[in-house]
Amino acid sequence: MDPEKGQTTRSTVLNCKQISINTTIKISQYTSHMLPKMKPSLVSILSFSLLIFVSTSLSERCNPNDKKALLEIKKALGNPRDLITWDPKTDCCDEWAQSTLSCDDNTNRVTSLSLIRIQDAGYLSPTIGDLSYLQHLDITKMYNLSGPIPLTIAKLTNLAFLRITQTNISGPIPEFLGTKLQSLTHIDLSDNNLVGTIPPSPSQLSNLSYLRLDRNNLTGTIPESFGKLAPKLEFLYLGRNKLSGVVPRSFTGWSFETLDLSANKLEGDISFLFGEDSNTFQLYLSRNKFEFDFSKLKFGEKLVSLKLNHNNIYGDFPAGFASRPWQEFNVSYNNLCGRIPQGGYMIRFDMYSYIHNKCLCDYPLPPCKSS
C-alpha cells in the first residue's frame, strides 16, 4: 500500500474519532446542563441515542466514496431486490459484502464486485469508475442489462479480472482495454451484443492469459498485433461473430490451451496452426471457409479436440490419426476423400463426424468400394 495513502487513511480515521469525541464532549456538557430539567426517561433515550451515534461513527469501515458509487450503481440498475442489503444506513464492507463485494482488510476499500443473475437490470452506471481500488469485476447473466460498457472503467487501473458476459450490453469494444488497464490478466466480454471491429489495443496487455470475445456481432479481421500476446495468452475465444479475412500469420507456432475461431467468415490456409511441436489442447475451427490439405497436417501430442466441420478442407486422413487420444473430433461437410481410420479412439465417433464429404468411406460410413 502507498505510505502516503496509508497515512491519509489513518489521519482520516483519527480525525473522525476526534470529531466524534469532541461531539460527545459537547453533547455531554449540554446534557449535564439540561439534566436537572429532564425527566429520567428522556435522559435514558438521549444517552442511548448518543451511544449509537458515537458507535456508528467509529465503526464504519466502508469508504464514503465507494459507498456513494455503489449506491449510484444500485440506482442505475433500478434498485433491484437482489441488492436489498445495499442499505445506505449499513456498512458496505460488512452487511453488503455477503455475496456481491469484498473489501481489503487494510485499506477498507472495495476490491471485488460481483453482480450475477440480477433480473431487474437497467444500465451500468459510470460511477463504477469511482471504485478506484477495484481488482475484480464480474457481471454475469444479467440479461436485461443494456447500454454500452462505461468509458469510466478506464479509471480502474488496478483491475486484473474483467468479466461482462450474458447481458444485453451493446456498442463497441472499448479501446482503453489495452491502453489504460495494464493490470488485466483475464477479459471475458462474451455473449453480449457488442458490435464493430476488434481493437488492436488488447495486444498491449503483456500479462493477459485469457480473452473471450465470442458470441457477439463483431466484424472485420483479427488484428495481426494479437501475435504479440504469445505465449502468455493461452485461451482465445473469437467464435460466433462475423469476422472475415484470414487468420494472422503471427499465430504461427503459438500453442493454446483453447483456440476458438468457429462460426465466422474466415478463410484461407490455416495449416500453420498445427505442427508436431505445438502444445495446443483444443482447436475449434468449424463453420468458416478454411481450405487446405488435411493429409499434410501434423499434430502435437496434447491436441485432443479438433473441430473442422463445415469448411473446404480436402485430402485424406494423416498417417497415425487413429492412435491419437481424441476426445472431440468432427470433419463433416468438407471435401475429404479416402478411408476413415479404424481402431483406437476412433470408435467414439459416429457418422455425424464424417458425413457430407466428397468420398470418405468405411465405418461408420458405408464400406469403401473395391477397386
C-alpha positions in Angstrom: 0.0 0.0 0.0 1.2 3.6 -0.8 2.6 5.0 2.5 1.0 8.4 1.8 -2.4 6.8 1.2 -2.0 4.8 4.3 -1.0 7.9 6.3 -4.1 9.7 4.9 -6.4 6.9 5.8 -5.0 6.8 9.4 -5.3 10.6 9.6 -8.9 10.5 8.4 -9.8 7.8 11.0 -8.1 9.8 13.8 -9.9 13.0 12.7 -13.2 11.1 12.6 -12.6 9.8 16.1 -11.6 13.3 17.3 -14.7 14.8 15.8 -16.8 12.1 17.5 -15.1 12.6 20.8 -15.5 16.4 20.6 -19.1 16.0 19.7 -19.6 13.6 22.6 -18.0 16.1 25.0 -20.2 19.0 23.7 -23.3 16.9 23.9 -22.3 15.6 27.3 -21.8 19.2 28.5 -25.2 20.1 27.1 -26.7 17.1 28.7 -25.2 17.9 32.1 -26.6 21.4 31.9 -30.0 20.1 31.0 -30.2 17.0 33.2 -31.9 18.7 36.1 -34.7 19.9 33.8 -35.2 16.5 32.1 -37.3 13.5 33.1 -35.3 10.3 33.7 -36.8 8.5 30.7 -35.8 11.3 28.4 -32.2 11.2 29.8 -32.1 7.5 29.1 -33.3 7.9 25.5 -30.8 10.7 24.9 -27.9 8.7 26.3 -28.8 5.6 24.2 -29.0 7.7 21.0 -25.7 9.3 21.8 -24.1 5.8 22.3 -25.5 4.7 18.9 -24.2 7.8 17.2 -20.7 7.5 18.6 -20.5 3.7 18.0 -21.6 4.1 14.3 -19.3 6.9 13.5 -16.3 5.0 14.9 -17.1 1.5 13.4 -18.0 2.3 9.8 -15.4 0.5 7.6 -16.8 1.4 4.2 -15.1 4.3 2.4 -17.7 7.0 1.7 -16.6 7.4 -1.9 -17.0 3.7 -2.5 -20.4 3.7 -0.8 -21.6 6.6 -2.9 -20.5 4.9 -6.1 -22.2 1.6 -5.2 -25.5 3.3 -4.3 -25.4 5.0 -7.7 -24.8 1.6 -9.4 -27.8 0.2 -7.5 -30.0 3.1 -8.6 -29.0 2.7 -12.2 -29.9 -1.0 -12.0 -33.4 0.0 -10.9 -32.9 -0.6 -7.1 -33.3 -4.4 -7.6 -34.4 -6.6 -4.7 -31.3 -8.7 -5.3 -29.4 -5.8 -3.8 -31.7 -5.2 -0.8 -28.7 -5.5 1.6 -27.2 -2.4 -0.1 -28.7 -0.1 2.6 -27.2 3.4 2.9 -27.6 3.0 6.7 -25.3 0.0 6.9 -21.6 -0.7 6.3 -20.9 -1.8 2.7 -17.8 -3.7 3.8 -19.9 -5.8 6.3 -23.6 -6.1 5.6 -23.3 -5.6 1.9 -20.4 -8.0 1.4 -22.1 -11.3 1.8 -22.0 -12.2 -1.9 -21.7 -9.2 -4.0 -18.5 -7.4 -2.9 -15.4 -7.6 -0.8 -13.2 -5.0 0.9 -9.5 -5.0 1.6 -8.8 -5.5 5.3 -6.0 -2.9 5.3 -7.5 -0.1 3.2 -11.2 -0.9 3.7 -11.7 -0.1 0.0 -13.9 -2.2 -2.3 -11.6 -4.5 -4.3 -14.2 -7.0 -5.8 -17.7 -6.6 -7.2 -19.8 -9.4 -8.5 -23.3 -8.7 -9.9 -24.8 -12.1 -11.0 -28.3 -13.0 -12.1 -29.8 -9.7 -11.2 -33.1 -9.6 -13.0 -34.3 -6.0 -12.8 -31.3 -4.6 -14.5 -31.2 -1.2 -16.2 -27.7 0.1 -17.2 -24.2 0.1 -15.7 -23.6 3.4 -14.0 -20.5 5.4 -15.0 -19.8 5.7 -11.2 -18.4 2.2 -11.4 -15.2 4.0 -12.4 -15.0 5.6 -9.0 -14.3 2.3 -7.3 -10.6 3.1 -7.7 -9.3 0.1 -5.8 -11.3 -2.5 -7.7 -9.3 -5.5 -8.9 -12.1 -8.0 -9.8 -15.3 -7.1 -11.7 -17.8 -9.8 -12.6 -21.1 -9.0 -14.3 -22.8 -12.3 -15.4 -26.2 -13.5 -16.5 -27.9 -10.0 -16.3 -29.9 -10.5 -19.4 -31.8 -7.2 -19.0 -28.6 -5.1 -18.6 -28.4 -2.7 -21.6 -26.4 0.3 -22.8 -22.6 0.4 -23.6 -19.7 -0.5 -21.5 -19.0 2.7 -19.4 -15.9 4.5 -20.6 -15.2 5.3 -16.9 -14.0 1.7 -16.4 -10.8 3.0 -17.9 -10.1 4.6 -14.5 -9.9 1.2 -12.8 -6.1 0.9 -13.2 -5.9 -1.9 -10.6 -8.4 -4.1 -12.4 -7.0 -7.6 -13.2 -10.2 -9.6 -13.8 -13.0 -8.3 -16.1 -16.0 -10.3 -17.0 -19.2 -8.9 -18.5 -21.0 -11.8 -20.1 -24.5 -13.0 -20.9 -26.0 -9.5 -20.9 -27.7 -7.2 -23.4 -24.9 -4.7 -23.4 -24.1 -3.2 -26.8 -21.8 -0.9 -28.6 -18.1 -1.3 -29.5 -15.3 -3.0 -27.5 -13.6 -0.1 -25.7 -10.2 0.9 -27.0 -9.0 1.6 -23.4 -8.8 -2.2 -22.5 -5.2 -2.3 -23.6 -4.1 1.3 -23.3 -5.4 2.0 -19.7 -5.9 -1.3 -17.9 -2.4 -2.7 -18.0 -3.0 -5.0 -15.0 -5.6 -7.1 -16.8 -4.9 -10.8 -17.0 -8.5 -12.1 -17.7 -11.1 -10.5 -20.1 -14.4 -12.1 -20.8 -16.9 -10.0 -22.9 -18.6 -13.0 -24.5 -22.3 -13.5 -25.2 -23.4 -9.8 -25.4 -24.5 -7.6 -28.3 -21.1 -5.9 -29.0 -20.6 -4.6 -32.5 -17.8 -3.1 -34.6 -14.2 -4.4 -35.1 -11.8 -5.9 -32.6 -9.4 -3.1 -31.5 -5.7 -4.0 -31.5 -5.2 -2.5 -28.1 -5.5 -5.8 -26.1 -2.2 -6.8 -27.7 -0.5 -4.3 -25.3 -1.5 -6.4 -22.3 1.6 -8.3 -21.5 0.1 -10.3 -18.7 -3.1 -11.3 -20.5 -3.7 -15.1 -20.4 -7.5 -15.3 -21.1 -9.5 -13.4 -23.7 -13.1 -14.1 -24.7 -14.9 -12.0 -27.3 -17.1 -14.8 -28.7 -20.9 -14.8 -29.3 -21.2 -11.1 -30.2 -21.7 -9.3 -33.6 -18.1 -8.3 -34.2 -17.0 -7.7 -37.8 -13.7 -7.1 -39.6 -10.5 -9.0 -39.2 -8.5 -10.5 -36.4 -5.7 -7.9 -35.5 -2.3 -9.0 -36.7 -0.9 -7.5 -33.5 -2.6 -10.2 -31.4 0.5 -12.3 -32.2 2.3 -10.2 -29.6 0.2 -11.9 -26.9 2.0 -15.2 -27.4 3.0 -17.2 -25.5 1.3 -15.7 -22.4 -2.3 -15.8 -23.9 -3.5 -19.4 -23.6 -7.2 -19.1 -24.1 -8.6 -17.1 -27.1 -12.3 -17.3 -28.0 -13.4 -15.3 -31.0 -16.1 -17.7 -32.3 -19.7 -17.0 -33.3 -19.1 -13.5 -34.6 -19.0 -12.2 -38.2 -15.2 -11.9 -38.6 -13.7 -12.2 -42.1 -10.4 -12.3 -43.8 -7.5 -14.7 -42.9 -6.1 -15.8 -39.6 -2.9 -13.7 -38.9 0.4 -15.4 -39.7 1.6 -14.1 -36.4 -0.3 -17.0 -34.9 2.3 -19.4 -36.3 3.9 -21.7 -33.7 1.6 -20.4 -31.0 0.4 -23.0 -28.5 -3.0 -22.5 -27.0 -5.0 -24.3 -24.3 -8.0 -23.4 -26.3 -8.4 -21.5 -29.7 -12.0 -20.9 -30.8 -12.5 -19.3 -34.2 -15.7 -21.2 -35.1 -18.8 -19.8 -36.9 -17.2 -16.8 -38.6 -16.4 -16.0 -42.2 -12.7 -16.6 -42.0 -10.9 -18.1 -45.0 -7.5 -19.3 -46.3 -4.9 -21.9 -45.3 -4.6 -22.4 -41.5 -2.3 -25.4 -41.6 0.3 -23.2 -39.8 -1.8 -23.6 -36.6 -0.7 -27.2 -36.5 2.6 -28.9 -36.0 4.4 -31.7 -34.1 5.9 -29.1 -31.7 2.5 -27.5 -30.9 1.2 -27.8 -27.4 -2.3 -26.7 -28.3 -5.0 -28.6 -26.5 -8.3 -27.7 -28.2 -9.0 -26.2 -31.7 -12.5 -25.1 -32.7 -12.3 -24.0 -36.3 -15.7 -25.1 -37.7 -18.2 -23.2 -39.9 -15.7 -21.0 -41.8 -14.2 -21.1 -45.3 -10.8 -22.6 -44.5 -9.2 -24.5 -47.3 -6.1 -26.7 -47.1 -4.8 -30.3 -47.5 -5.8 -32.2 -44.4 -3.5 -35.1 -45.2 -0.4 -33.0 -44.7 -1.2 -31.9 -41.2 1.0 -33.0 -38.2 -0.3 -32.8 -34.7 1.3 -32.1 -31.3 1.0 -34.6 -28.5 -1.5 -32.6 -26.4 -4.2 -32.0 -29.1 -7.3 -33.9 -28.1 -10.1 -31.7 -29.5 -10.4 -30.8 -33.2 -13.5 -29.5 -34.9 -13.1 -28.6 -38.6 -16.6 -29.3 -39.9 -18.3 -27.0 -42.4 -15.2 -25.8 -44.2 -13.5 -26.5 -47.6 -10.6 -28.8 -46.5 -9.6 -31.6 -48.8 -7.3 -34.6 -48.9 -7.1 -37.8 -46.9 -6.5 -38.6 -43.2 -2.9 -38.1 -42.0 -1.0 -41.2 -41.0 -1.4 -42.4 -37.4 -4.6 -40.5 -36.9 -6.4 -43.3 -35.2 -3.7 -43.7 -32.5 -4.4 -40.3 -31.0 -6.5 -39.9 -27.8 -9.2 -37.8 -29.4 -11.9 -36.5 -27.1 -13.7 -34.3 -29.7 -13.5 -34.6 -33.5 -15.5 -33.5 -36.5 -14.6 -33.1 -40.1 -18.1 -33.3 -41.6 -19.2 -31.1 -44.5 -15.9 -30.8 -46.3 -14.2 -32.3 -49.4 -12.3 -35.1 -47.8 -11.8 -38.4 -49.6 -10.4 -41.9 -48.6 -10.7 -44.5 -45.9 -11.7 -43.5 -42.4 -9.1 -44.7 -39.9 -10.3 -47.6 -37.7 -9.5 -48.7 -34.2 -8.2 -46.8 -31.2 -10.2 -43.8 -30.1 -12.0 -43.5 -33.4 -14.7 -45.8 -32.1 -16.0 -42.8 -30.1 -17.3 -41.0 -33.2 -20.4 -41.7 -35.2 -21.3 -40.9 -38.8 -22.1 -37.3 -38.0 -18.4 -36.6 -37.5 -17.8 -37.6 -41.2 -20.9 -37.1 -43.3 -21.2 -34.8 -46.4 -17.6 -35.2 -47.6 -16.5 -35.9 -51.2 -15.7 -39.6 -50.9 -15.0 -40.7 -47.3 -15.8 -44.4 -46.7 -15.6 -47.2 -44.2 -17.2 -47.4 -40.7 -19.3 -45.6 -39.5 -20.0 -44.6 -43.2 -20.7 -47.2 -45.9 -17.9 -49.5 -46.8 -15.3 -48.4 -49.4 -15.9 -49.7 -52.9 -13.4 -52.3 -54.0 -11.2 -51.1 -56.9 
